[in-house]
Structure formats: C-alpha cells, structure tokens
Amino acid sequence: MTDYSLAELVIVACAQAWKDDGELMATGIGPLPRLGTALAKVLYNPALQTTDGECYYGDEPVPPGKRTGPVVYEGHANYDRVFTALWGGRRHAMVGPVQFDRFGQANISVIGDHQKPKSAMLGARGFPGNSVTHPNSFFFPNHNKRALVEGEVDFVCMAGYNPARYVGGKPPKGLDLRIIVTNLCVMDFGGPDHQVRVVSLHPGVTFEEVQENTGFPLARIADDIPTTPAPTEEELAQIARLDPNNVRATVFKDNPPGVRS
Amino acid sequence: MSQSPQNSPNPRPLDKRMSAAEVVAQLEDGMTIGIGGWATRRKPMALVREILKSDLKDLTIVSYGGPDVGMLCAAGKVKKLVFAFVSLDHYPLEPHFRAARQAGAIEVFEVDEGLFHWGLRAAAMDLPFLPTRIGIGTDLLTQKGFEFKMVKSPYADGEEFVAMPALKLDVALIHAQQSDEKGNLLVTSPDPLFDELFARAAPVCYASVDRIVSTADLDIEKNARFTLVERARITGVVHAPFGAHPTSSAPEYHLDLKHLKTYVDSAASPEAWADYRKSFVDVSAEDYLANVGGADTINALPRPVY
C-alpha cells in the first residue's frame, strides 16, 4: 500500500468539492483547500479558475508559499471584479471558520459579546455575501467542540440553514452549503432538514470519535460509513508538483500519516 | 514670488499641492473619515501618522482596515469604526484593533466587504441606500448600534432585501503613485481597490502621492486606464514619497514585512507603543524614512506572496 499523509488525504477530499462545478472561480482559503482547488483543476475539472491569492487568475494553479518559477496569468481578479463575479454566483469557496454550528452558520468575527468581545478576530470579511450568493464548503484542521460548537456560533458571519433567521420563511436565495472536510472525516448537509451528516471517515476514525468531538448531533450516510478514499499514485504525484514548497507538511502537527498507526 | 492677479492676463493656475500638516489642519473632531486602500495595500499612512500627531479626537473611521485603523485605535483617536475586517494580511490579526475592541473602547458598525462597497457606492450616487441580499441570515443585521431596515422589491418578485445605508464621509484620505499639481491621479497598482468610491463618497478628498509630475508626464493617452477619478473630486495632493509605507504602493514599492513585525510588537505594552511612536510617528517625514531604513531599502523590498 502507498504511504500518504493526512494532509494529502485531506487535499484529495477537498478537491472533490469542485469536481462537478463546471467553469467557475474556485477559492480555497488556507493551504490544504487551496491545494484542493489546484488538484481539482489539473485532474478533474480543467475549466476551474483559480487565483494567485492576490489579484490575478493563474493559467496553472499558483503554488502556496514562495514562487518556484515564472507564473503565467490568465486574468485579472481585482476586488471590485471579484465581488461582481461572486454576486453572479460563479464561485465555490472553501473556508476555515473559527466556529461552525449545526445550521452551517460560521463565525470569524468575535468570540463573546460583539460590543466587548473576549477575542476580536478578523471581522465578517466577505462571509455574509459569500454565503448567500454562491456555493460554500468548509475545512477544519482540528475537529473539536471549540470549532464545531453546541448551540449557535457567537456571531453569525455566514448564513446557514436556520429557519429562525430566514426572511419570508425561505432559506436565503443562493444559500448552498456543500461539504465539510476535517482532520477526522468528510461531512455534508444531506441529513433530514439539512442536518450535518458524516459521509466518510478517514482511515482508523470511528463515527463515535467524530460525534464525541462535535457539539451537535450528526447524521450518518449509512450504518456502515465508507472510508475516505486514499489518494491515488497520480493524485500524490500531482500534489507533489503543485506544492513544491511542501507547505502541506506544516498544517497538521508532526505531519501524521493518512492511516493511523 | 507670487504674481499679482491684477497684472496677470490669466487667473492663477490650479495648484492643489498641500503639506500633510495642512491637510490635517482641515480636519475636525468628530468627523467621519474614509481611508482608502485595503489591509496592507496602499494606505495613506503619511496622512494617518499626521493625524496621530494632531489633537483630533472622536473620529468615525470607515476603512478596509489595516495598520491605519490599528494606529488610530492605539492613539485613542477612534470613537467609532465602520469595518468589514481589520487585518495585516501576513499577520492576520491586527493587535491594536484587537486591544481596542476587547477593551470595549470603540463603537463599531460591522459590515461585509461587499456591503461596505455598496454603502460607499450609495453615497457616491447620492442615494440613501442600495438593496442587496448580503447580510440576510447573519448577525450583521442583529448587531447593536445599527438597525438595518429591509426593503421589498416593487416588482412582481416581491423579494425582500437588506437596505444597505449610504456610507457618507466627511473626508476621504487615499494614496496614489502619481499626480500632477491639479489632482489628476494615477494609480498604477495591480488592484485599484475602492479608492474611486471613497473619493466619490466624500465632498472632500485628500491624496498622498509618491510623486508629483507634470501633466504631460502623466502620459494620459497611455495611462488612461490607471486614472482614478476626475480631478474635481480631489481637493488636495500631498507629496509624500513612500507615503504608503509600511503598506505597499505596488508596483513601485512593496509591503515591509519586517517593519510590520516591529509594528505588531509595539502592541505588547504601553511602553512598546511609546517607543514605536518615538521612532516612527512623532518624527519628521525625513526622519521616518531614515528610521525605516531609507529609500534604497524600501525600493528593494521583495514582492510579497499572498
């Protein structure tokens, strides 16, 4: 059997998010989701558009970390145009919130009270607009109850499937939450009434372990939950090419193997 | 050597050059001030530092926030902040902003990046609001301090929208690479950001510029796409070489990560902030440039990776 790291398993799992998206802007915030967009573009869906994280679309995915060679650009992704593009819906982002709840509501603004927070973080950034205009997926490097919280997140930056916050009794137009990739499993919103559901467990992880580390009850895709597919030789070779700085090795502590020992 | 208008066949030529101190002398306590740029990109830092040196207080700051917001918070200038984020990009959390927020020292109106844009655009168009879906389902709509209203489409769809209020400014401060004396600005950065809307959302806009050149040298036929806004929107231009430092004025000079680290460390204690001020705020523009390593050092800063 081929050796692969947890990071590589996660990159392949993230990449699935954009496989069937057709031609749109794929944004992955953080090294592993970003490498997921890159892998999806080179192996599954060459129509994807990805940026350099600054203000250009790359012809090829731009590696995270320092540039290792010349970059060919294919378009301009200045903020004004990115806003206009995302309002049109042709974008699918994968983001890493600090808090996330059973509705898919996400928070990057504050922990505690909004007027005098215990911890002030970034601010809502583009999360509110993203959540009601284009598909979104999520990545959590540490699947625990501090991230996947009981109750609601402290400050809802991204709208979720929460009827109490709907206007006119319907989910916000454009709300489309897709997959959640963590260090333990892959989930989606496919349970009853958009309940979060475990669709695959990383090798050696049990449903019970996932549930114990989650602040809300999870559905399961089947009694016998599948194992997250191992990366193929081709996927591993492409990941190595797309991440020449080996940034992926720095995401999880001690860069553990994909199959628990 | 001023010419006497009586003896001149022509009126005085348009000349909007001012010093940073002259700009700040035009500002008043309690004003709503929009600051252009984005996080660590093209912030009018020379003008911000001049505000820090002044007695101004109780300001409402409207900004895609970076060290501009942090410094103004650290100096106690901010009464209220209108923001979607405050970040130093490579240092994601802005330490002085965090300290002010966590102390409950400033009022806030938090919006989304696109709502912010929409609010500036409404002000630029002299509209009270613009409709949008952004904010629906989130706590932006429930935050204390501002009561968002909804507006219903008058057409057959009948959809309900958030009415994003105009973000009207008293003054806008921006930074550009070049200008002539008349206020024709060229912004040659890869991303012009939303500085045009800042200029339009305010009756008065001051721009710091790295270089002031002749109108002919702007070479407008070649550079038309880099012009920011018609000059009637620009009240004054301040010659401030490296005036965006430590933020970038790409492609001319890049973000100074080393200085940004020094700035981040200045949040460690009141003494650390006092030390920072002594070297990098309460000094002349010439001494600032020398204290951050000089022109050659800034010109040699590498292009950062995002």
Interface residues (C-beta under 8 A of the other chain):
Chain A: D52 G53 E54 C55 Y56 G65 K66 R67 H76 N78 Y79 D80 F83 L86 W87 Q105 S109 V110 H114 Q115 K116 P117 K118 S119 A120 M121 L122 G123 A124 R125 G126 F127 P128 G129 S131 V132 T133 F155 V156 C157 M158 A159 G160 N162 R165 Y166 V167 G168 P171 P172 K173 G174 L175
Chain B: W38 G65 F83 A84 F85 V86 S87 P92 L93 F97 R98 R101 Q102 A103 G104 E107 V108 E110 V111 D112 E113 G114 L115 H117 T132 R133 I134 G135 I136 G137 T138 D139 L140 Q143 K144 G145 M150 E159 E160 P190 D191 P192 L193 F194 V305 Y306
